[in-house]
Amino acid sequence: MFKVFTSSQLSLTSSPRSFLGVVVGRHLAIAALAFMAGSAMAQVIPGNRVYVSSEKDNKIYVFDTQGQRVSAIDVCQRPRHMMFNADHSQIYVCCGDDNALGLVDTVSGKMTGSLPLDDSPEIFDLSPDGKIVYATIEDDSTMGAYDLQSKKKLFEIKVGGEPEGILVTPDGKHAYVTSEEANVVHYIDLTTRKIVKNIRVGTRPRRFVLTPDGKQLWVSNELSADVSVVSTEDQKVKHTIKFKIKGIRANDITPVGMALSTDGKSIWVGLGKANHVAELDVATRQVRNTVLVGKRAWGMVPHPDGKILFVTNGMSDDMTLVDVVSGKAIRTVPVGRVPHSVLVQP
């Protein structure tokens, strides 16, 4: 509020210039506060959004959580795997043909910068503090570490051919990396920068999910139609879960993408060419249900409320919304050419 000056305060001996300065200063202060309030409102991260990367369109398409398209963000060449930063103000997107990590501002809906990576990056994960990007580099058969702030490469570790999946442990001390050619999971010490152990799994391992208690690492094996369950205590395979779907040939069941349910009790697995997703019970390691979706179901993520699973179908260029409670597909919507990954901002 403005201050009211009395006549005694505004005596003839008072400087008119001083009084004018007070009034102008207060006006400027109020204007500054209004600007800051407007800026704060402008920085609100959009909610009710689903982000889908399209490898062939070089865009991230934006939808509401009912599957209605809202907008499109021009990004980089061959956008693939995506992750939010800690406060969801940015999306990091792996640019497979630009050899970079794109930095997308979720408020403005624009790509604002990039972090150089090496040749043909596949999947990435972040250090627990969000400062380091660990990425699998397909052409070089390496896992690279990159500093987000300085945008410099820190180090690399040689791994087996065609590395893809990567998962950094919650304490930030180790990383798991799949090698599609070697059929192993590399267990890497990030402090010594050495492979501690090679864990033999199924054929052509692809992606990971860590159970909520941190004791089990689930690994999808694309060409053996199964999932390996690795104990994180001794780094040994304890169980193998085989997929069978009536009427579908075994070699058409190609598990790749995986996602943990919101309550942590189920793991969803995309079965690729089988055009289904499977829900597995974490406790019993049994298949609870399979749901028909689109062609080459890979990417998936549950809504944080646990009610909807969003599944990207790479060969039918669409996304299927699955009702988690009923275990049935609700609808399928077009999402651009060769959709890869999906994120949800409630």
Wavefront OBJ file of the C-alpha trace (Angstrom):
o trace
v 0.000 0.000 0.000
v 1.061 3.614 -0.595
v 2.094 5.734 2.367
v -0.040 8.879 2.992
v 2.103 11.938 3.659
v 0.796 14.641 6.025
v 1.203 18.354 5.423
v 3.795 18.542 8.176
v 5.787 15.863 6.471
v 5.573 17.748 3.193
v 6.823 21.078 4.506
v 8.004 23.909 2.235
v 11.537 23.014 3.231
v 11.139 19.479 1.872
v 12.821 18.852 -1.443
v 10.281 18.292 -4.260
v 12.892 16.139 -5.952
v 13.191 13.919 -2.838
v 9.434 13.518 -2.646
v 9.259 12.648 -6.333
v 11.992 10.085 -5.829
v 10.030 8.405 -3.025
v 6.871 8.167 -5.103
v 8.663 6.935 -8.239
v 10.659 4.459 -6.166
v 7.480 3.022 -4.681
v 5.897 2.740 -8.108
v 8.967 0.893 -9.386
v 8.932 -1.425 -6.381
v 5.282 -2.274 -6.967
v 5.946 -2.842 -10.656
v 8.869 -5.122 -9.810
v 6.712 -7.143 -7.413
v 4.015 -7.480 -10.061
v 6.599 -8.604 -12.599
v 8.018 -11.201 -10.224
v 4.526 -12.492 -9.419
v 3.780 -12.762 -13.120
v 7.069 -14.530 -13.719
v 6.329 -16.993 -10.918
v 2.951 -17.738 -12.449
v 4.581 -18.142 -15.860
v 7.029 -20.710 -14.436
v 4.314 -23.143 -13.357
v 5.056 -26.537 -14.904
v 2.136 -27.693 -17.078
v 0.191 -30.566 -15.541
v -1.990 -33.254 -17.079
v 0.624 -33.904 -19.771
v 1.973 -36.990 -21.528
v 5.197 -36.636 -23.539
v 6.054 -39.075 -26.354
v 9.324 -39.043 -28.324
v 8.988 -39.736 -32.058
v 12.169 -41.109 -33.645
v 11.185 -40.317 -37.229
v 9.426 -36.978 -36.713
v 12.231 -35.525 -34.567
v 9.650 -34.237 -32.130
v 8.239 -34.791 -28.690
v 4.464 -34.882 -28.969
v 2.463 -33.599 -26.017
v -0.909 -35.057 -25.002
v -3.277 -34.716 -22.105
v -3.726 -37.784 -19.924
v -6.820 -38.814 -21.869
v -4.796 -39.110 -25.067
v -5.820 -35.820 -26.706
v -2.914 -34.172 -28.524
v -2.021 -30.716 -27.158
v 1.159 -29.646 -28.961
v 4.491 -30.741 -30.446
v 8.049 -29.787 -29.481
v 10.771 -29.684 -32.138
v 13.817 -31.369 -30.667
v 16.714 -33.249 -32.258
v 17.478 -36.014 -34.723
v 16.032 -39.355 -33.623
v 14.785 -38.562 -30.116
v 14.593 -41.709 -28.039
v 14.845 -42.325 -24.303
v 13.602 -39.521 -22.026
v 13.776 -38.623 -18.335
v 12.564 -35.715 -16.221
v 14.951 -33.784 -14.024
v 14.187 -33.716 -10.283
v 11.493 -31.012 -10.343
v 10.147 -31.905 -13.817
v 11.066 -28.470 -15.177
v 13.203 -30.140 -17.842
v 13.031 -33.227 -20.018
v 16.298 -34.861 -21.000
v 16.001 -36.649 -24.352
v 18.599 -38.883 -25.967
v 19.272 -37.749 -29.557
v 20.419 -40.900 -31.337
v 21.535 -39.295 -34.604
v 22.781 -36.003 -33.127
v 24.983 -37.748 -30.556
v 23.651 -35.501 -27.833
v 21.302 -35.186 -24.895
v 18.634 -32.601 -25.641
v 17.482 -30.273 -22.837
v 13.792 -29.430 -23.119
v 12.105 -26.770 -20.980
v 8.654 -28.028 -19.980
v 7.321 -24.531 -19.233
v 8.174 -22.958 -22.598
v 7.829 -26.233 -24.499
v 11.126 -25.685 -26.296
v 14.490 -27.393 -26.567
v 16.883 -24.912 -24.959
v 20.247 -26.653 -25.216
v 22.126 -29.927 -25.461
v 24.903 -31.970 -23.909
v 27.359 -33.609 -26.361
v 27.514 -37.406 -26.129
v 29.377 -40.015 -28.167
v 28.283 -41.932 -31.278
v 24.764 -43.361 -31.269
v 23.688 -43.004 -27.627
v 20.947 -45.412 -26.578
v 19.657 -45.190 -22.999
v 20.839 -43.056 -20.080
v 20.423 -42.669 -16.347
v 21.323 -39.950 -13.860
v 23.442 -39.872 -10.721
v 21.326 -39.537 -7.554
v 22.181 -35.818 -7.329
v 21.199 -35.288 -10.971
v 24.587 -33.854 -11.941
v 26.040 -36.692 -14.034
v 24.556 -38.425 -17.081
v 25.548 -42.043 -17.663
v 24.755 -43.173 -21.218
v 25.217 -46.351 -23.231
v 27.041 -45.662 -26.497
v 26.142 -48.290 -29.075
v 28.728 -47.655 -31.807
v 31.664 -47.444 -29.388
v 30.513 -50.250 -27.052
v 31.040 -48.021 -24.037
v 29.274 -46.507 -21.090
v 30.065 -42.800 -20.948
v 29.803 -40.397 -18.001
v 29.089 -36.711 -18.717
v 28.849 -33.644 -16.470
v 25.602 -31.751 -17.028
v 26.892 -28.392 -15.812
v 30.237 -28.229 -17.594
v 28.954 -30.312 -20.523
v 32.201 -32.253 -20.519
v 32.853 -35.966 -20.733
v 34.197 -37.337 -17.459
v 35.167 -40.887 -18.415
v 34.108 -43.990 -20.325
v 34.139 -47.704 -19.625
v 34.433 -50.331 -22.326
v 31.573 -52.861 -22.274
v 30.179 -55.613 -24.488
v 28.789 -55.063 -27.966
v 25.542 -53.122 -28.448
v 25.071 -51.811 -24.926
v 21.569 -50.496 -24.245
v 19.952 -50.656 -20.831
v 21.548 -48.792 -17.947
v 20.562 -48.388 -14.317
v 22.475 -46.462 -11.655
v 22.022 -47.817 -8.127
v 20.242 -45.521 -5.630
v 23.488 -44.898 -3.733
v 25.225 -43.834 -6.946
v 28.115 -46.252 -6.448
v 27.378 -48.802 -9.170
v 25.697 -49.134 -12.538
v 24.230 -52.037 -14.452
v 24.583 -52.114 -18.259
v 23.174 -54.649 -20.719
v 25.170 -55.949 -23.677
v 22.881 -57.249 -26.404
v 25.708 -59.092 -28.173
v 27.431 -60.619 -25.156
v 24.160 -61.633 -23.422
v 25.418 -60.290 -20.117
v 24.707 -57.566 -17.616
v 27.830 -55.664 -16.601
v 28.005 -54.705 -12.920
v 30.196 -51.594 -12.830
v 31.909 -49.855 -9.917
v 31.578 -46.123 -10.688
v 34.298 -45.193 -8.196
v 37.031 -47.454 -9.567
v 35.507 -47.214 -13.062
v 35.819 -50.941 -13.609
v 33.497 -53.857 -14.375
v 33.138 -55.838 -11.167
v 31.167 -58.732 -12.609
v 29.565 -59.967 -15.819
v 26.193 -61.557 -15.091
v 25.041 -64.094 -17.662
v 21.333 -63.621 -18.407
v 19.063 -64.460 -21.369
v 19.507 -63.757 -25.053
v 19.814 -60.108 -26.095
v 19.164 -58.369 -22.748
v 17.647 -54.907 -23.101
v 16.179 -53.020 -20.100
v 15.999 -52.977 -16.287
v 13.638 -52.478 -13.368
v 14.767 -52.429 -9.755
v 12.198 -53.649 -7.218
v 11.189 -51.171 -4.470
v 13.200 -52.986 -1.800
v 16.296 -52.771 -4.009
v 16.941 -56.505 -3.704
v 15.944 -57.643 -7.192
v 17.036 -56.412 -10.597
v 14.697 -57.522 -13.396
v 16.201 -57.797 -16.880
v 14.201 -58.166 -20.101
v 15.715 -60.594 -22.632
v 14.359 -59.869 -26.085
v 15.277 -63.023 -28.015
v 14.751 -65.627 -25.300
v 11.251 -64.341 -24.498
v 11.916 -64.077 -20.783
v 12.954 -61.924 -17.840
v 15.928 -62.687 -15.595
v 15.612 -61.827 -11.902
v 19.025 -60.942 -10.459
v 19.773 -60.737 -6.739
v 21.535 -57.451 -5.995
v 23.141 -59.025 -2.939
v 25.351 -61.508 -4.810
v 24.720 -60.444 -8.451
v 23.405 -63.856 -9.478
v 20.313 -64.838 -11.487
v 17.802 -66.392 -9.103
v 14.767 -66.804 -11.369
v 13.810 -66.778 -15.030
v 10.262 -65.852 -16.031
v 9.235 -67.253 -19.408
v 6.449 -65.685 -21.482
v 3.849 -67.683 -23.396
v 0.823 -66.267 -25.163
v -1.755 -68.531 -26.719
v -1.789 -68.260 -30.511
v 1.535 -66.382 -30.731
v 4.803 -68.016 -31.748
v 7.593 -67.982 -29.181
v 9.983 -66.090 -31.456
v 7.420 -63.291 -31.798
v 7.436 -62.676 -28.049
v 10.210 -60.099 -27.704
v 10.250 -58.393 -24.283
v 12.063 -55.044 -24.150
v 10.544 -52.145 -22.188
v 9.573 -52.486 -18.532
v 7.892 -50.290 -15.927
v 7.221 -50.625 -12.218
v 3.623 -50.105 -11.132
v 2.889 -47.147 -8.879
v 2.286 -49.368 -5.855
v 5.451 -51.368 -6.548
v 3.590 -54.677 -6.607
v 3.680 -55.296 -10.366
v 6.130 -54.941 -13.221
v 4.766 -54.314 -16.688
v 6.706 -55.720 -19.639
v 6.265 -54.748 -23.281
v 6.351 -57.901 -25.404
v 7.414 -56.241 -28.647
v 6.314 -58.106 -31.761
v 3.722 -60.017 -29.746
v 1.737 -56.740 -29.589
v 0.939 -57.289 -25.914
v 2.034 -56.027 -22.532
v 2.245 -58.381 -19.584
v 1.685 -57.624 -15.917
v 3.933 -59.628 -13.594
v 3.453 -60.012 -9.854
v 6.670 -58.956 -8.083
v 6.115 -61.226 -5.062
v 5.221 -64.421 -6.906
v 7.024 -63.672 -10.203
v 3.957 -64.930 -12.066
v 2.188 -63.372 -15.049
v -1.047 -61.802 -13.803
v -2.433 -60.639 -17.108
v -1.622 -59.828 -20.721
v -3.223 -56.978 -22.666
v -3.432 -56.578 -26.440
v -2.034 -53.185 -27.500
v -0.338 -51.955 -30.719
v 2.521 -53.233 -32.849
v 5.937 -53.535 -31.197
v 4.983 -52.428 -27.710
v 8.148 -51.154 -26.021
v 7.933 -47.907 -24.096
v 5.566 -47.599 -21.152
v 4.920 -45.678 -17.960
v 2.084 -45.726 -15.404
v 0.236 -42.584 -14.377
v 1.320 -41.643 -10.825
v -2.205 -42.370 -9.579
v -1.725 -45.960 -10.736
v -4.882 -46.128 -12.833
v -3.585 -45.849 -16.405
v -0.585 -47.400 -18.169
v 0.619 -45.522 -21.265
v 2.223 -47.797 -23.887
v 4.066 -46.627 -27.011
v 3.793 -48.912 -30.036
v 6.778 -48.352 -32.309
v 5.546 -50.057 -35.466
v 1.926 -48.885 -35.457
v 2.847 -45.265 -34.622
v 0.423 -45.014 -31.746
v -0.027 -45.156 -27.983
v -2.389 -47.395 -26.046
v -3.955 -46.368 -22.758
v -4.473 -49.405 -20.536
v -6.839 -49.450 -17.561
v -4.655 -51.004 -14.878
v -7.561 -52.072 -12.637
v -9.548 -53.898 -15.312
v -6.451 -54.950 -17.235
v -7.949 -53.827 -20.544
v -7.034 -51.314 -23.226
v -9.161 -48.166 -23.114
v -8.137 -46.506 -26.370
v -5.285 -46.190 -28.836
v -4.273 -42.800 -30.269
v -1.812 -41.788 -33.045
v 1.435 -40.274 -31.732
v 3.770 -39.755 -34.698
v 6.215 -41.999 -36.499
v 8.103 -44.611 -34.474
v 7.279 -43.536 -30.923
v 9.964 -44.565 -28.469
v 9.542 -43.364 -24.868
v 6.758 -41.833 -22.818
v 6.665 -39.615 -19.705
v 3.725 -38.446 -17.601
v 3.371 -35.154 -15.710
v 0.180 -35.295 -13.610
l 1 2 3 4 5 6 7 8 9 10 11 12 13 14 15 16 17 18 19 20 21 22 23 24 25 26 27 28 29 30 31 32 33 34 35 36 37 38 39 40 41 42 43 44 45 46 47 48 49 50 51 52 53 54 55 56 57 58 59 60 61 62 63 64 65 66 67 68 69 70 71 72 73 74 75 76 77 78 79 80 81 82 83 84 85 86 87 88 89 90 91 92 93 94 95 96 97 98 99 100 101 102 103 104 105 106 107 108 109 110 111 112 113 114 115 116 117 118 119 120 121 122 123 124 125 126 127 128 129 130 131 132 133 134 135 136 137 138 139 140 141 142 143 144 145 146 147 148 149 150 151 152 153 154 155 156 157 158 159 160 161 162 163 164 165 166 167 168 169 170 171 172 173 174 175 176 177 178 179 180 181 182 183 184 185 186 187 188 189 190 191 192 193 194 195 196 197 198 199 200 201 202 203 204 205 206 207 208 209 210 211 212 213 214 215 216 217 218 219 220 221 222 223 224 225 226 227 228 229 230 231 232 233 234 235 236 237 238 239 240 241 242 243 244 245 246 247 248 249 250 251 252 253 254 255 256 257 258 259 260 261 262 263 264 265 266 267 268 269 270 271 272 273 274 275 276 277 278 279 280 281 282 283 284 285 286 287 288 289 290 291 292 293 294 295 296 297 298 299 300 301 302 303 304 305 306 307 308 309 310 311 312 313 314 315 316 317 318 319 320 321 322 323 324 325 326 327 328 329 330 331 332 333 334 335 336 337 338 339 340 341 342 343 344 345 346
